[in-house]
Amino acid sequence: MLFCFGVYYWKRKKSNSYKAILKKNFGAEGATLESLQFNLATIEAATDKFSLENRIGKGGFGEVYMGILPDGSKIAVKRLSEKSSQGLLEFKNEVLLIAKLQHRNLVALLGFCLKDQEKILVYEYVPNKSLDYFLFGSQKSRVLNWPERHKIIGGIARGVLYLHEYSRIKIIHRDLKPSNILLDDEMNPKISDFGMARIVGINETRGNTNRIVGTLGYMSPEYIKFGLFSEKSDVYSFGVIVLEIISGKNISSQCESHESQYVGGLLSDAWKHWRDDNLIAILDSNLTEAGSHSEIIKCIHIGLLCVQGNPGVRPSMNKAVQYLSNDSIQLPIPQEPAFFIHSQMGPAESSRSMEAQLANHNQYSINEMSENIISPR
């Protein structure tokens, strides 16, 4: 009897400890997350104490491990390092957001562990790594064919549309890029990494911040310049990804090199080929089977519409999905991509041009008070 009472008391104390941790870090919403909390010992056992053999990914945030639970199911364990750019705030944000989301094109969060210095996220295991591995990886296992690329474009579009319009809460992702697009065993895309995502009201269309976070090349110009983010910020990122999928070129590597290479990079190349009526020249040279010519041209067209400099004329994700799925819709003529204008005017002029575009569109107001610090991830 004493032994049973001791076990009961220990479990109750442990449960109260977990509840205290949840309440401290997540407030009133902590109670709803209790079922998602993993024991650190369980995660260590599943990953063989985070062994190198089980490590499947590494980045600035930390490391990702493959694990096997006692029931035999596979999991992906994201262990944030103490020096990670994704701190406690982003960790809590991701837990609160993704726990409320469910869509076939979003990676599923199974649970988390927050104990001492450990910040761990547990996801469904997605076997085919991330999209950037197939597009830009130095050791490509194989080249994606056009039907696979087209399916991936459509899946990403539907996932972002769900975030914007059909989830219980309206979410702007703010960090869409190929490394955050995971691929399952049937090459279906799953959007991941919601640490930078922001909730906006159902009837709101934009937000404002003085902390600029994201990856150069995928961030919209109004976000970089003025800290303004909206659904159209995600649309811009989606457009860049579409052009990357079609061309096999990485815009991020161009941004990290000399600025002139960026100005003359992926977006302006696509625009020049559009003006020359030679869009097929953008196609990845590794594609031996081109696929549907009209389908490829339409996807490039949609990509160019999404990266237009004026956010007011970019299509919504709802429109983008309609464009992809309906061949009878007449697509509008795109304007110049956001950063193409930089090659034709000086920095001061291009800044005034972007400011004028935003000021003329009543959906936005210019924030002249905040000082923006760009922190690429």
N, C-alpha and C positions, 0 to 999 in steps of 0.2 A: 504493500500500500504506500509506504514511504517513497519507494522507487517510482511508482506511477505518478504520485503527487509531484515528485521532483521533475519528472519529464514534462508533465502538464505545465508546471510553473515556468520551466525553461522555455518551452514553446511559446507560452503566452508573453513572456518577457521579450523574446525574439520578435514576435509579431508586433508588439507595441513599439519596439525599436524601429522596425521597418516603417510602421505608420508614422512615427515621428520624423524619420528621414524624408518620407514622401510629403508630409505636411510642411516641413521646413523648406523644401526645394520647389514644390509645386503648388503650395497653398491649398485652397479649397478643392482644386481639381485632383489633388493627390489621391483622394479616396477612390477615384475611378481608375487609377493606374495600378492599384495594388496587385491585380491579377497578372500584370505584365512584368513584375519585378522578378528577376532571376537571382538565384544565389550565386555568389562568386565561385564557390567550390564546384557547382554544377558546370559553370562555364569553363573553369580550369580543367575539369575532367573531360569535357567534350573536345577541347582543343589540345589535350595532352600538355597542359600548362603552357599554352601559347608557344608550342614548339615551332621551329623553323620549317619543319616538314609540312606543317599545316598552314603556313603563311601563304596567302594567295594574292596579297596586294599590299602596297605601301605608298604613303603620300605624306603631305605636309601635316595632315590631321593625326597621323599615327599609322596603325597597321590593321589589316583585315585577315582573319583566319577562318578556315573551314573547320567546322566542328560537327560531331555526331552525338546526338542526345541518347539517353538510355533506351528510348523506344526505336532507335535506328534512323530517325529523321535527321537530315543534314541542315546545318544552319551556317550563316555567315556572321562572324563576330567582328564588329568594328571597335577596336580598342584605341581610344584617344590618348595620345601622349600628353605629358604634362606641359610640353612646349607647344602643343597644338594651337594653330590659329583658331580652331573651333573650340572655344572655351565653354565654361559651364552654362552661360546664357544660351549659346547656340545649341548645346546638348539638350537642355530643357525644352527649348523651342521645338527641336526635332521630335522629341518624345511626345509633346503635347499635340503637335500638328498631325504627324503621320499615324498616331494611334486612332485618329478620328477619320482616317481616309481608307477607302477600299475601292480599288479599281484594278483591272487586269494589267494596265500599263503603268502602275505605280508599284514599287517594291514594298512588300508587306513587312511591317515591324512586328516582330514576335515578342519582344520584351527588351529590358534594359537592366543594367546593374550600376548603382551609384553607391560606392562604399569607399571610405577613406579617400585615397587619391585616384581610385579607379573610376573612369567614366566609360561604360561599355554599352554598345547598342547591338541587339541581336535581331538579325533579319532572316527572311526566307533565303535559302541558298539558291543563287542564280548561276548556273554552271558555265555559261559562255562568256564570262568576263564582261568588260565594258566595250562600248562602241568604238572608242578611240583605239583600242587594241587591234581591231580589225581594219580600221581606216588608216592609222598612222604608225602602228607598231612595227618595230624594226624586225621582229621575228613573226611575221604574219603566218598564222596556221593555214589560212586560205583567203582568197579574195571573195568578198561578198558579191554575189551576182545581182543583176538589176531587180528581179522580183523581190529578193530579200531586202534590198535597199528601199524599194518602194513600200514594202510592208513596214519597215522600221520608221520611215517618215510618217506614214499614216498612224502608226501606234503612238508615236511621240505627240502628234497633233491631238489625238483623242485624249491622251493623258493630261495634257495641258488644258484642254477644253474642260475636262472634268474639274480640275482645280479652280478654273475661273468661273464656271457656271453651274456645275451639277453636284458638287460636294456640299456637305452640310454647312461648311464655312468657305468663304471665298478666299482663295490663296494665290498670292503672287510668288513664284518660286525664287526668282532673282539670281539663280546660279545654274541655269540650263547650259550644259555643254556635253560633248560626247563621253567624257570620263564619268559623268553622272547618269549616263544611260546604260543600264545593264541589259544583257540579252539572255533569255532563257534557252532551254534545249531546242525550242522550235524557232529561235531567233526573233521572238517577240520582245519589243523593247519595254523596259521598266524604269521609270524615272526614280532616281534616288537622291539622297543628300538634301534634306529639308532644313538644314541648320540656318540658312540665310533667308528662308521663306518668311513672308509676312502675311498676317491675316488682315483683310480690309472688310469693311461693312458690305453687306450684300448689294446695297445701292451706291457704294462708293466706287470710283473709277481710278483713283490714284492715291499716292502717299508721298511723304516727304521725309528725308533723312539727312543728317549731316555726317553720317558714317557710311562711306561708300565701300562696299565689299563686293567681290566677284572676280571674274577673270577677264583680263583685257582681251578685246576682240569680240566678246559675247555681250558686253555691257552696252546698252543703248546710249547714244550721245547725250540725251537729256538727263540720264541718270548720272553719267560721269560729270557733266558740267554743272548741273543744278541740284543733284540729289533727288530728282523727281523719278519715282518708279510707278508703274501702272501695269495693267494687263498688256499694254503695247510694249513694255520692256521685255516681257517674256516672248512676245511675238517677234521682236527683233532678234532675240537669241535663237528662237526656232528657225528664223530665216537663215541665219549664219550656219546653223547645223545642217539645214537642207542643202545649202551650197557645198558644204564640206562633204556630205554623204555622196553627192553627185560627182564632185571633182576629185575626192581623195586627198585634198589639200587641207592643211591645218592652219587656220587663221591665227591661233594662239602663238605658234612658233614664229609667224611673221611679225606679230606685235612685239615679241621679245627681242627681235633683231632691230635693225636701223629703221627709223620712222619712214624713210622714203620707200622701203620695201613694203611696209604696211599699206601706205597710200597706193602703191601700185600692185597690191596683192589681190587676194581672192575676190573682194567685193568689186573693185574697179575692173578687174579682168572680166568678171561676169557681166558688168555693165558695158564694157567695150564690145564684148561679143554680142550682147543684146543689140547695141546700136548697129553693129555690122551684120546683123541677121545671120550669125554663125554660132548659135548657142551650143550646138553639138560639140564644139571645140572645147567646152568646159569639161566634158565627160572624162572621168578617170581613165587613163591610158591602160590600166590593169584590167579593165572590163573587156573581155574578149567577145562576149555576147552582149550587144548593146541593148537588146530588149525593144520595147515599144518606143519608137521615135517620138510620137506625139505625147506619150506619157512623160518621157524625160523632159521634153520642151516645157510641158505644163508645170512640172515640179520646179524647174529653174525659174520660170515666170513667177510662181508663187513665192519662191525664195527671195526674188528681187522685190516683190511687193512688200514682203515682211521687213526688209532692211532699209526701207525708205527713210530719209532723214527726218521728215515731218511725221511725228507719231500719230497725228490726226488722220493721215491718209493710209496708214498701215491697216490691213484688215484685222478684224477680231479673230480669235481662234475659231469661233463658230463659223465665220466666213471661210477661213483657211481649210477647215474640214470639209465644208461644202464644195469648195473649189477642187479638192482632191478626189472627192467621191462622185461628183456630178460633171459629166463631160459636156452637158448642154449649157452650162453657165458661161457667160461671156466675161472673161477676166479683164479688169481695167488695165490701162497702160501704166507701168511703174515710173516713178520719178527716180532721180539719181540716188544711189545708196548714200547712207549717212556720212561716210568718211571720204567719199569720192571727191566732194567739193573741196577738200583740204589741198588737193593737188593743184587747184586752180586759183587759190587765193592765199594770202598770208594768214598767220594765226589770229591776228586781231580781227581781220575781215570774216574769217570762218566762224569765230566766236560770236560776232554780231549777227551773222546770218542765222546761226542756230538759235540765238536769243530771239530774233525776230520771228522765226517759225513758231517757237513756243508761245511768244506773246500774242501772236495773231490767232492762236488756237485757244478758244475760251475754256477748254478742258483743263488747261494748266495755268499756274501762276508761278512767277519766277521768285525763288528764294534768294534774296540778296543779303541775308543776315548770317547764314551758316558758312563755315569754312570747311570745305570738303577735303578729306584725306583718302586717297586711293590706296586700298590694301589688297593687291591681287592675291588670289588663292591658287 
